[in-house]
Amino acid sequence: MSNTASLKKEYQDRIVPALTKEFGYKSIMQVPVLKKIVINQGLGMATADKKIIDVAIAELTAITGQKAVATVSKKDISNFKLRKKMPIGVMVTLRREQMYEFLERLIRIALPRIRDFKGIESKLDGRGN
């Protein structure tokens, strides 16, 4: 494809051979691969105002270029005035070309514009999540 994200092309052409050489992988299938990016936004105040969910869906859709979906609560929690199946957040799962396009825009455009950027704190749990 001619419109393949340059980050994906760079990963395949330069990073995969470097990782294979550095870690001594016998097969290309052993090299770590990015499968999906999940972007979510929890909206605790959405229990009071339903329009907040619509605004958040519109924002995430504009940022990612893919329609966001509302996430709903799984159970009742009276202290939070929360009922089962109430919308409490929004999420988008990006895969394939859209994932690489989003990651490239994040790395090359958005993160360098952050003032006093010191890096991203790791959210990995040691199991690939």
C-alpha positions as CSV (number, residue, x, y, z in Angstrom):
1,M,0.0,0.0,0.0
2,S,1.3,3.5,-0.8
3,N,-0.5,5.2,2.1
4,T,1.0,2.9,4.8
5,A,2.0,4.8,7.9
6,S,5.7,5.6,7.8
7,L,6.0,4.3,11.4
8,K,4.8,0.9,10.3
9,K,7.2,0.8,7.4
10,E,10.1,1.9,9.6
11,Y,9.2,-0.8,12.1
12,Q,9.2,-3.5,9.5
13,D,12.4,-2.3,7.6
14,R,14.6,-1.1,10.5
15,I,13.4,-2.0,13.9
16,V,12.4,-5.7,13.4
17,P,15.9,-6.6,12.0
18,A,17.6,-4.7,14.9
19,L,15.5,-6.5,17.5
20,T,16.1,-9.9,15.8
21,K,19.8,-9.3,15.9
22,E,19.9,-7.8,19.5
23,F,17.9,-10.5,21.2
24,G,18.9,-13.4,18.9
25,Y,15.4,-14.3,17.7
26,K,15.4,-17.3,15.4
27,S,12.1,-16.3,13.7
28,I,10.5,-13.0,12.8
29,M,7.4,-14.3,14.6
30,Q,9.2,-13.9,17.9
31,V,9.6,-10.2,17.5
32,P,7.1,-8.1,19.6
33,V,4.3,-6.6,17.6
34,L,1.8,-3.9,18.3
35,K,-1.7,-5.3,17.9
36,K,-4.1,-2.6,19.2
37,I,-4.3,0.7,21.0
38,V,-7.2,1.3,23.3
39,I,-8.0,4.9,24.3
40,N,-10.6,5.3,27.1
41,Q,-11.9,8.2,29.1
42,G,-13.7,7.7,32.4
43,L,-16.4,10.2,33.1
44,G,-17.5,10.0,36.7
45,M,-19.6,13.1,36.5
46,A,-21.6,11.6,33.6
47,T,-24.0,10.1,36.1
48,A,-25.5,13.5,36.7
49,D,-25.4,14.9,33.2
50,K,-26.0,12.7,30.1
51,K,-24.8,15.3,27.6
52,I,-21.2,14.8,28.9
53,I,-21.1,11.4,27.2
54,D,-22.1,12.9,23.9
55,V,-19.4,15.5,24.1
56,A,-16.8,13.0,25.1
57,I,-17.8,10.7,22.2
58,A,-17.5,13.6,19.7
59,E,-14.0,14.5,21.1
60,L,-12.6,11.0,21.0
61,T,-14.0,10.5,17.5
62,A,-12.3,13.7,16.4
63,I,-9.0,12.8,18.0
64,T,-8.8,9.2,16.7
65,G,-10.8,9.3,13.5
66,Q,-12.9,6.3,14.5
67,K,-16.3,6.3,16.2
68,A,-16.1,6.1,20.0
69,V,-18.5,4.0,22.0
70,A,-20.0,4.6,25.4
71,T,-19.0,2.2,28.2
72,V,-21.6,1.2,30.7
73,S,-21.5,0.2,34.4
74,K,-21.6,-3.5,35.2
75,K,-23.3,-3.2,38.6
76,D,-25.2,-0.9,41.0
77,I,-23.1,1.2,43.4
78,S,-25.3,3.3,45.6
79,N,-22.5,5.5,47.1
80,F,-21.7,6.8,43.6
81,K,-25.4,7.1,42.6
82,L,-24.7,4.6,39.9
83,R,-27.1,2.1,38.4
84,K,-26.4,-1.0,36.2
85,K,-26.0,-0.2,32.5
86,M,-25.5,3.5,33.0
87,P,-23.0,5.2,30.6
88,I,-19.9,6.1,32.6
89,G,-17.2,6.5,30.0
90,V,-16.1,6.3,26.3
91,M,-13.5,4.2,24.5
92,V,-12.0,3.5,21.1
93,T,-10.0,0.5,20.0
94,L,-7.6,1.2,17.1
95,R,-6.1,-1.6,15.0
96,R,-4.0,-2.0,11.9
97,E,-3.4,1.1,9.8
98,Q,-5.5,3.5,12.0
99,M,-3.4,2.4,15.0
100,Y,-0.1,3.2,13.4
101,E,-1.4,6.5,12.0
102,F,-2.6,7.5,15.5
103,L,0.6,6.4,17.2
104,E,2.7,8.3,14.6
105,R,0.7,11.5,15.1
106,L,1.0,11.1,18.9
107,I,4.8,10.6,18.8
108,R,5.7,13.1,16.1
109,I,3.2,15.9,16.7
110,A,1.4,15.8,20.0
111,L,4.0,14.7,22.5
112,P,6.8,17.1,21.3
113,R,4.3,20.0,21.9
114,I,3.9,19.3,25.6
115,R,5.8,21.8,27.7
116,D,8.5,20.3,29.9
117,F,7.9,16.8,28.6
118,K,9.7,14.2,30.7
119,G,8.4,11.0,29.1
120,I,5.3,8.8,29.5
121,E,4.8,6.8,32.7
122,S,4.6,3.1,32.0
123,K,1.1,1.6,32.2
124,L,2.3,-1.9,31.3
125,D,1.5,-4.8,33.7
126,G,4.4,-7.1,32.7
127,R,2.0,-9.4,30.7
128,G,1.9,-7.3,27.5
129,N,-1.1,-5.2,28.6
